[in-house]
């Protein structure tokens, strides 16, 4: 299935509008210690996929513009809060095509910037007027879900016994929960029944898992320029990914020997060797198939959503399937 050109144009228009709002966001000028890093974060070249998905879903359900805008900005700020703090924990050097906050300034500045972004996200979600109490609760439920997912991710670094099911549970929290919120909020704003809200949340969980598996693949098979962030931190942190778990399952002896072989190489050499290993043993294709499975599961969730509200979400799913960064 090819990507619809009109749909691509619409996505770019939404991304451009979100970027414009974030770049001109009315943060104060002082104290510079706090607000210079915040302005810097939102000058980065993010994909803005979460607010794009929320706005597309809101348009499909006929949601009022002001609530939709505040919700879209709130989820993007929540996402960026997690990125700023994740970059500290993973010691990443690049994010959204520029140095991470902790690399440009320091860890203390980065912690404070992340905290302030989270508070601003709360202020935005608090401006919503329709079904505000349940939306505020779901927003914070998901914020905690993301923290739980990150905790499992850190806890399992170097754990060669983590199963695929445990990995999937982790990424459902870390990535899927926030993407699920992006389709659930518009359903709540348009007062859809609980069944529709539930299926949209499951849709988000499924495409979120697919998205994270894609990120695992792109961490090895893309490059820093395309991704706009540093690659290799997952390897250095010994994170468990869809690729490493699949390799350990399919070719355990070969994988064990390979890990011992590459551990002292520079990161660029390690990545090249991993590419060859994953291709040679069909690990790449297995992980890609797993990602495609969850995209299809997401499409199946849409069968429970009114037909008139499905098309944009189907197009978005296809857009994710074909992404290269």
Secondary structure as UniProt FT lines:
FT   HELIX           5..23
FT   HELIX           32..41
FT   TURN            42..43
FT   HELIX           49..60
FT   TURN            61..62
FT   HELIX           65..90
FT   STRAND          94..95
FT   TURN            96..97
FT   STRAND          98..99
FT   HELIX           101..104
FT   HELIX           107..125
FT   TURN            126..127
FT   TURN            130..131
FT   HELIX           132..155
FT   TURN            156..158
FT   TURN            160..161
FT   HELIX           164..171
FT   HELIX           172..176
FT   HELIX           177..189
FT   TURN            190..191
FT   HELIX           194..221
FT   HELIX           224..227
FT   HELIX           233..236
FT   TURN            237..238
FT   HELIX           242..250
FT   HELIX           252..262
FT   TURN            263..264
FT   HELIX           267..280
FT   TURN            281..282
FT   HELIX           283..301
FT   HELIX           302..304
FT   HELIX           307..309
FT   HELIX           311..321
//
